[in-house]
């Protein structure tokens, strides 16, 4: 595995994506249906372009392509298009020091595609905070 493999998985030939930290936040709205109601509403709009607040834009996409990155909300799993190794630190933080969230998600912690970027051994990121990430 390599950084190129990680980038290919992330970019998916230019398809729109949610940043993993945003997905963590949005996954809290799955249980009460608010995220799905918002997606249903936006999915009915007639548009051909989206200007994102982050990353590259504008994106020439319509409602169906806009809704695609949010499919985790209906899949029942908090899966991302990223390599699992790239989201492992966020998962460890979410399960550890950030586990104070008032609203828990029913979808579980973030999981990505195994890209075999690491050795599978835990890597210490912060000794002070006790953070490490463990690729699957």
C-alpha positions as CSV (number, residue, x, y, z in Angstrom):
1,X,0.0,0.0,0.0
2,X,1.0,3.6,-0.5
3,X,0.0,7.2,-0.3
4,X,-1.1,6.8,-3.9
5,X,-3.5,4.0,-3.0
6,X,-4.9,6.2,-0.2
7,X,-5.4,9.1,-2.6
8,X,-7.1,6.9,-5.2
9,X,-9.5,5.5,-2.6
10,X,-10.3,9.0,-1.3
11,X,-10.7,10.7,-4.7
12,X,-12.8,8.0,-6.4
13,X,-12.3,9.6,-9.8
14,X,-13.7,13.0,-8.5
15,X,-16.9,11.8,-6.8
16,X,-18.2,14.1,-4.1
17,X,-17.2,13.1,-0.6
18,X,-17.9,14.0,3.0
19,X,-14.9,14.6,5.2
20,X,-14.8,11.9,7.9
21,X,-15.1,14.5,10.8
22,X,-18.3,15.9,9.2
23,X,-19.6,12.3,8.9
24,X,-19.0,11.8,12.6
25,X,-21.1,14.9,13.3
26,X,-23.9,14.1,10.8
27,X,-24.1,10.4,11.9
28,X,-25.6,11.8,15.2
29,X,-28.7,12.9,13.2
30,X,-29.5,9.5,11.9
31,X,-31.4,8.2,14.9
32,X,-34.1,10.9,14.9
33,X,-34.4,11.0,11.1
34,X,-33.4,14.6,10.8
35,X,-30.5,13.8,8.4
36,X,-32.7,11.7,6.1
37,X,-35.4,14.4,6.1
38,X,-32.8,17.0,5.0
39,X,-31.5,14.7,2.3
40,X,-35.0,14.0,1.0
41,X,-35.7,17.7,0.8
42,X,-32.4,18.6,-0.9
43,X,-32.8,15.6,-3.2
44,X,-36.0,17.2,-4.6
45,X,-34.4,20.5,-5.5
46,X,-33.5,21.2,-9.2
47,X,-29.8,22.1,-9.4
48,X,-26.8,21.3,-11.6
49,X,-23.9,22.8,-9.5
50,X,-22.8,22.7,-5.9
51,X,-20.2,25.1,-4.4
52,X,-18.6,23.3,-1.4
53,X,-17.3,25.2,1.6
54,X,-14.1,23.1,1.5
55,X,-11.9,21.3,-1.0
56,X,-12.3,21.8,-4.8
57,X,-15.3,23.4,-6.4
58,X,-17.6,24.2,-7.9
59,X,-18.9,20.6,-8.6
60,X,-21.1,20.0,-11.6
61,X,-23.5,17.6,-9.9
62,X,-27.3,17.3,-9.5
63,X,-29.4,16.2,-6.5
64,X,-28.7,12.4,-7.0
65,X,-24.9,12.9,-7.0
66,X,-25.2,15.3,-4.1
67,X,-27.0,12.7,-1.9
68,X,-24.6,9.8,-2.7
69,X,-21.9,10.7,-0.1
70,X,-24.7,10.6,2.6
71,X,-25.6,6.9,1.9
72,X,-24.1,5.9,5.3
73,X,-27.3,7.4,6.8
74,X,-29.4,4.6,5.2
75,X,-26.9,1.8,5.2
76,X,-26.9,1.3,8.9
77,X,-23.1,1.5,9.1
78,X,-20.7,4.5,9.5
79,X,-18.6,3.5,6.5
80,X,-16.5,6.1,4.6
81,X,-14.9,5.9,1.2
82,X,-11.5,6.5,2.7
83,X,-8.8,3.9,3.6
84,X,-9.5,2.6,7.1
85,X,-5.9,3.4,8.0
86,X,-6.7,7.1,7.2
87,X,-9.7,7.3,9.6
88,X,-8.3,5.0,12.3
89,X,-7.1,7.9,14.4
90,X,-10.5,9.6,14.3
91,X,-12.1,6.3,15.3
92,X,-9.7,5.9,18.2
93,X,-10.4,9.5,19.3
94,X,-14.1,9.1,19.0
95,X,-14.0,5.9,21.1
96,X,-11.7,7.5,23.6
97,X,-11.1,11.1,24.5
98,X,-14.0,12.4,22.3
99,X,-16.5,9.9,23.8
100,X,-18.3,12.7,25.7
101,X,-20.7,13.4,22.9
102,X,-24.2,14.1,24.1
103,X,-25.7,12.4,21.1
104,X,-24.4,8.9,20.3
105,X,-24.6,7.4,16.8
106,X,-26.4,4.1,16.2
107,X,-24.1,3.5,13.2
108,X,-20.9,2.7,15.2
109,X,-17.5,4.2,14.7
110,X,-16.0,5.1,11.3
111,X,-14.8,2.3,9.1
112,X,-13.1,2.6,5.8
113,X,-11.7,0.3,3.2
114,X,-8.6,-1.7,4.2
115,X,-5.8,-0.5,1.9
116,X,-3.0,-2.3,3.7
117,X,-1.1,1.0,4.3
118,X,0.3,0.0,7.6
119,X,1.5,-3.1,9.3
120,X,-1.6,-3.7,11.4
121,X,0.3,-2.8,14.6
122,X,-0.9,0.1,16.8
123,X,0.9,3.4,16.2
124,X,1.2,5.9,19.1
125,X,0.2,9.4,18.0
126,X,0.0,11.2,21.3
127,X,1.5,9.7,24.5
128,X,0.0,12.6,26.5
129,X,-3.6,11.9,25.3
130,X,-3.1,8.2,25.0
131,X,-4.0,8.3,21.3
132,X,-3.0,5.5,18.9
133,X,-4.5,4.2,15.8
134,X,-4.8,0.6,14.8
135,X,-5.3,-0.3,11.1
136,X,-7.6,-3.3,10.5
